[in-house]
Every structure is written in structure tokens, then in C-alpha cells.
Amino acid sequence: MITSLSDLVQKHCILGPQKRCPKCEEFWPADSEFYSLRKSRGTLSSWCRACTTEASKSAARKSA
């Protein structure tokens, strides 16, 4: 049962904490599959690495 917004965004499994990427709507390990934000320690980006990389490549193609 979901009791709060944090339960919806982050869940725990046998492998450790997981985070949901809002772009692909998949759950990924909250340590290696998300970039950490330089501005604040311990904060992870909202999009997973794959979605971030895809968006960066797409933006580069559009500007070229």
C-alpha cells in the first residue's frame, strides 16, 4: 500500500533502495543508474542514466 509520495517515487528491494525514473517509468537501483547532482551531495538526478544520455544525444542532433 502506498502511504506517501516518497513510497511512490522510491521503493526498497532485496538489492537495496530503488528510484523510479519519470521518463521511462522504470525502477532502477538508486546508486549506480542515476547521476548524482553536483549542487547538493547525496541527491540523485530525476532521470536515469539511459534517459539522460538519450536526451543529451537528441538535443545535440537537433542543434547540429
C-alpha positions in Angstrom: 0.0 0.0 0.0 1.3 3.5 -0.9 1.2 5.7 2.1 3.1 8.8 0.9 4.7 10.3 -2.2 8.1 9.0 -1.2 6.7 5.5 -1.3 5.6 6.1 -4.9 8.9 7.5 -6.0 11.3 5.3 -4.1 11.0 1.7 -3.1 13.3 -0.9 -1.4 14.0 -4.3 -2.7 16.4 -7.1 -1.8 19.2 -5.3 -3.8 18.8 -2.0 -2.0 16.9 1.2 -2.5 15.4 1.9 -5.9 14.2 5.0 -7.6 11.7 5.5 -10.4 12.6 7.4 -13.5 9.7 9.6 -14.5 10.7 9.5 -18.2 10.8 5.7 -18.8 8.7 4.9 -15.7 11.1 2.1 -14.7 12.6 1.4 -11.2 16.4 1.4 -11.1 19.0 1.0 -8.4 19.3 4.4 -6.6 23.1 4.3 -6.6 24.5 3.4 -10.0 21.7 4.1 -12.5 21.3 7.8 -11.7 23.8 10.6 -11.9 24.5 12.5 -8.7 23.8 16.2 -8.8 26.9 18.3 -8.1 24.9 21.1 -6.4 23.8 19.0 -3.5 25.6 16.0 -2.0 23.6 12.8 -1.9 20.9 14.0 -4.3 20.3 12.0 -7.5 19.0 13.2 -10.8 15.4 12.6 -11.5 16.0 10.8 -14.9 18.0 7.5 -15.1 21.4 7.5 -16.9 19.9 5.9 -20.0 17.2 8.6 -20.4 19.6 11.4 -19.6 22.1 10.1 -22.2 19.3 9.7 -24.8 18.0 13.2 -24.2 21.5 14.7 -24.5 22.2 12.9 -27.8 18.8 14.0 -29.1 19.5 17.6 -28.2 22.9 17.5 -29.8 21.4 16.2 -33.0 18.8 18.9 -33.1 21.4 21.7 -32.6 23.8 20.3 -35.3 
